[in-house]
């Protein structure tokens, strides 16, 4: 079995997030499956400069092993300055649909965790594919958040 540090600093892993292209999407699921491997997006973020700022901050957090609380302290002033913090209104450019959202600690934690876990998973997958192992065992977390499909695959070899 192969284990990687959550903050593994392998060049391939850092390259993975660095090469993702920022794209604006109103809803996260507007892009599907493999596209998420090539595209960096945050739902309801409609400013490409701000999206780039957040992407860069997450790259640096990964590269330097910055935890969530410290990342949040670093990115919050930028979010406030650009009007994407607290209660805010966003507009879907294609349809003019308006929505009020709240950007706070909970949403930032989702953004941080999603990106850090994606990078970690990419690192682990790459390591497994480079190993000489012939079999891999799928293990699910098996907590109350584990989806039924993943629960059913637990311990699958």
C-alpha positions, 0 to 999 in steps of 0.5 A: 500500500502506498501512503502520501503526505497530505502536503506532499510536495511532489512536483507532479502534484503541484504542477497539477493544480498550477496547470488548471485553467481558471474558468467562470461557472455559476454552478459547479456541476456545469462542468463534468467529470474529467473537465474538473482535472483541467479546469479550476472553478468556484461556483458563483464566482463571476470575477476572473481576477478574483478566481485567479487570486483564490487559485494562486492562494490555494497553490501557495497553501498547498506548496507551503503546507498552509492549514485552513485557518491560516489560508482563510486569514490570508484570503479574506482581505482579498475577498472583502476588497473585491466584494465576495465575502459575507452576504453578497449578490451574484448574477449568472451572466448567461441568463441574468439570474440573480442569487444571494449567497453567503461567503463565510468560514463554512464556504471557504472551508469547502473551497479549501478542503475540496481543492486540497483533497483533490490534489492529495487524491491526484498525488495518491493516484499517480503514486499508485499507478507508478508502483509495481503493485498488481492489486489495489483495495478501495477503502471508504471512510465509512462515516455518515457522509459516505455515499451508498455507492462508495460504501458498497465498494468498501474493501473491493480489490 
